[in-house]
Amino acid sequence: MDSNLMRIFADKKQDGKEVALVTIIASNLMQGAQPGTMIIVDQFGQVIAGQIADSVLQEMAAKEAQRYISKGLSRKLMLTNGDKFLEIFINVSCPADKLIIVGSGNMVQDLYQLALVVGYNISIIDNQPQTLTRERFPLANELLLGDIAELLQSSTIDSNTSIVLISHNHEYDEPALLAVVNSPARYIGILGNKRKVTAYFSKLNEMGVAEELMNRVYVPVGLDLGGQKTSEIALAIMAEILAVKYGRPGGFMSIRSVTKEMERHDIYY
């Protein structure tokens, strides 16, 4: 095994990058593709380290690695090019997505359940001990009780983090927004109505918070699915979080409205 490539792969994992380490298990190529030969592929299908002697097989391996990165799955595959073949193992590293929810009411329960299904690590922050309980959120990674703004400021927030503010009676949404608006979070959404959030934005603007930071806050939170029940609104929120993650508009996938962008997207599936 190539210790240098292993180190690069470990560094990429530590940095939270979506990458795959492709290792040849078996091959009938004489040189440059013996068992143990490795390449590292990024989420865009680019080989960023290593080389396989056969350029066609390398391109095929990189495309398969890109496909499985998008699925978050590791796989063993057989690739062929004429009479040449490679058996490879694609070791995928995808950083865990994190969802921080402020609040612990009924809608938060529904959002928590959906986030579990999608595979998010979940932290729930609130100052309401009667609802922030293990009985209500048994599989949450963290239940943090106390001052909401202080807990948010001490939380680890990176580009794989989504934040949804649904505090009790929206009483703490404003300080919570102030605590995270400068963070590198991928997604920040607020359930509060437009009037209240416009007031929050005005105050943040007076405090000198850059407009481009405020423009990335999603309000009202969620895609327009038309649902009114708490579970339906939670589904709309989770759908919007995923749309932002994948850079998608969140529209219909009807064949009549397929665009070239969607056709490019199809290579991942």
C-alpha positions in Angstrom: 0.0 0.0 0.0 1.1 3.6 -0.8 1.7 5.2 2.6 1.8 8.7 1.0 -1.7 8.2 -0.5 -3.0 6.8 2.8 -1.8 10.0 4.5 -3.4 12.2 1.9 -6.7 10.3 2.3 -6.5 10.6 6.1 -5.9 14.3 5.8 -8.9 14.8 3.5 -11.1 12.8 5.9 -9.9 15.0 8.8 -10.7 18.1 6.8 -14.2 16.9 6.2 -13.8 16.4 2.4 -15.9 14.0 0.4 -13.4 11.6 -1.2 -12.8 8.0 -2.2 -9.7 5.9 -1.9 -9.8 3.4 -4.8 -7.6 0.4 -4.3 -6.9 -2.3 -7.0 -7.6 -5.8 -5.6 -6.9 -7.8 -8.7 -5.8 -7.0 -12.3 -4.4 -8.6 -15.4 -2.3 -5.5 -16.3 1.4 -6.1 -16.1 2.5 -2.7 -14.9 1.0 0.4 -13.2 -2.1 -1.4 -12.0 -0.9 -4.2 -9.7 -2.9 -5.1 -6.6 -2.4 -2.4 -4.0 -2.2 0.4 -6.5 -4.3 3.4 -5.3 -5.9 6.6 -6.5 -7.8 9.2 -4.6 -10.9 10.7 -6.2 -12.8 13.8 -5.1 -16.6 14.4 -5.2 -16.3 15.8 -8.7 -14.7 12.7 -10.1 -11.2 14.2 -10.4 -8.2 12.0 -9.6 -6.3 14.1 -7.0 -3.6 11.7 -6.2 -2.2 8.4 -7.6 -2.4 6.9 -11.0 -3.6 3.8 -12.8 -1.5 2.9 -15.9 -4.6 2.4 -18.2 -6.2 5.8 -18.6 -9.5 4.4 -19.7 -9.8 2.1 -16.7 -8.7 5.0 -14.5 -11.4 7.2 -15.9 -14.0 4.4 -15.3 -12.8 4.0 -11.7 -13.0 7.7 -11.1 -16.6 7.9 -12.4 -17.6 4.9 -10.2 -15.9 6.6 -7.2 -17.8 9.8 -7.9 -21.1 7.9 -8.2 -20.6 6.1 -4.9 -19.4 9.3 -3.1 -22.8 10.8 -4.0 -24.5 7.8 -2.4 -22.2 7.7 0.6 -21.4 4.0 0.0 -18.3 1.9 -0.3 -18.2 -0.9 -2.9 -16.2 -3.6 -4.6 -16.5 -3.5 -8.4 -15.1 -5.2 -11.5 -14.1 -2.9 -14.4 -13.2 -4.1 -17.9 -11.7 -2.5 -21.0 -11.5 -5.0 -23.8 -9.4 -7.9 -22.5 -8.1 -5.8 -19.6 -9.8 -5.9 -16.2 -9.5 -4.4 -12.7 -11.2 -5.5 -9.5 -11.3 -2.5 -7.2 -12.5 -1.5 -3.8 -13.9 2.0 -3.4 -13.6 3.3 0.1 -15.8 6.3 0.5 -15.4 9.0 3.1 -18.2 11.4 3.6 -18.4 13.7 6.6 -21.4 13.3 8.8 -24.1 15.9 8.3 -25.2 17.7 11.5 -28.5 19.3 12.3 -28.8 21.7 15.2 -32.4 22.4 16.2 -33.3 25.2 18.6 -36.6 24.2 20.3 -38.1 21.0 21.5 -41.8 21.2 20.7 -44.0 18.9 18.7 -42.7 20.1 15.3 -39.1 19.6 16.5 -40.1 16.0 17.3 -41.2 15.5 13.7 -38.1 17.1 12.2 -35.9 15.0 14.5 -37.6 11.8 13.2 -37.0 12.8 9.6 -33.4 13.8 10.2 -32.8 10.4 11.8 -34.1 8.7 8.7 -31.7 10.7 6.4 -28.8 9.9 8.7 -28.0 13.3 10.3 -26.3 13.7 13.6 -28.7 15.7 15.7 -28.2 18.3 18.5 -31.3 19.8 20.1 -30.9 23.0 22.1 -33.6 24.5 24.3 -34.3 26.1 27.7 -37.5 24.1 28.3 -36.7 21.1 30.6 -40.2 19.8 30.4 -39.9 19.1 26.6 -36.2 18.6 26.1 -36.0 15.0 27.4 -34.6 11.7 26.4 -38.1 10.2 26.3 -39.0 12.6 23.5 -35.6 12.5 21.6 -34.0 9.1 22.5 -31.6 9.0 19.6 -30.4 12.6 19.4 -26.6 12.9 19.7 -26.9 15.9 22.1 -29.6 17.4 24.2 -28.3 20.8 25.5 -30.4 22.5 28.1 -29.6 26.1 29.1 -29.0 29.5 27.6 -29.7 29.1 23.9 -27.4 31.7 22.6 -24.5 30.6 24.8 -25.0 27.0 23.8 -25.0 27.8 20.1 -21.9 29.9 20.4 -20.1 27.0 22.1 -21.3 24.4 19.5 -19.1 23.1 16.7 -20.6 24.5 13.5 -19.0 23.9 10.1 -20.0 23.7 6.4 -21.8 20.4 7.0 -24.0 21.9 9.7 -27.7 22.9 9.2 -29.5 25.0 11.8 -33.2 25.4 12.3 -34.7 27.8 14.8 -38.1 26.8 16.2 -37.8 28.1 19.8 -40.8 28.2 22.2 -43.2 30.9 21.0 -40.3 32.2 18.8 -39.2 34.0 21.9 -35.5 33.1 21.5 -35.2 33.1 17.7 -33.6 36.6 17.6 -30.7 35.9 19.9 -30.3 32.5 18.4 -30.0 34.0 14.9 -27.5 36.5 16.1 -25.4 33.7 17.6 -25.2 31.8 14.3 -25.5 34.2 11.4 -21.7 34.6 11.2 -21.1 30.9 11.4 -20.0 28.7 8.4 -23.3 26.7 8.6 -24.5 25.4 5.2 -28.1 26.2 6.1 -29.9 28.5 8.6 -33.7 28.5 8.6 -36.3 30.2 10.9 -39.9 29.1 11.3 -41.0 32.5 12.4 -43.3 34.6 10.2 -41.9 37.2 7.8 -42.9 40.2 10.0 -40.9 39.0 13.0 -37.9 37.9 11.0 -37.9 41.2 9.1 -37.6 42.9 12.5 -34.7 40.6 13.4 -33.0 41.5 10.2 -33.4 45.2 10.8 -31.8 44.9 14.2 -28.9 42.8 12.8 -28.4 45.4 10.1 -28.3 48.1 12.7 -25.6 46.0 14.5 -23.5 46.0 11.3 -24.1 42.4 10.3 -23.3 42.1 6.5 -26.3 41.8 4.2 -24.8 38.8 2.4 -24.8 36.9 5.7 -28.5 37.7 6.3 -29.4 36.8 2.7 -28.4 33.2 3.3 -31.0 32.8 6.1 -34.1 30.8 4.8 -37.4 32.3 5.9 -40.1 31.2 6.0 -38.3 27.9 6.5 -39.1 24.9 4.2 -40.0 24.2 0.6 -43.5 25.2 -0.6 -45.2 21.8 -0.4 -48.5 23.1 0.8 -48.7 21.1 4.0 -50.2 22.6 7.2 -49.7 19.8 9.7 -46.6 19.9 11.9 -45.3 16.7 10.3 -45.8 18.1 6.8 -44.0 21.3 7.7 -41.2 19.3 9.1 -41.0 17.4 5.8 -40.8 20.7 3.9 -38.0 21.8 6.2 -36.0 18.6 5.7 -36.5 18.7 2.0 -35.2 22.3 1.8 -32.1 21.3 3.9 -31.3 18.6 1.4 -32.0 20.8 -1.6 -29.5 23.3 -0.3 -26.9 20.6 0.5 -27.0 19.3 -3.1 -27.4 22.7 -4.7 -30.8 21.8 -6.2 -33.8 24.1 -6.7 -36.3 21.7 -5.0 -38.7 21.6 -8.0 -40.5 18.8 -9.7 -38.5 16.1 -11.5 -41.2 15.6 -14.2 -39.6 14.4 -17.5 -41.3 17.3 -19.3 -39.2 19.8 -17.3 -35.9 18.0 -17.5 -33.0 20.5 -18.1 -29.5 19.9 -19.0 -28.6 20.5 -15.4 -30.9 17.7 -14.4 -29.3 15.4 -17.0 -25.9 16.1 -15.6 -27.3 15.4 -12.1 -28.6 12.0 -13.3 -25.0 10.6 -13.6 -24.9 10.3 -9.8 -27.9 7.9 -9.7 
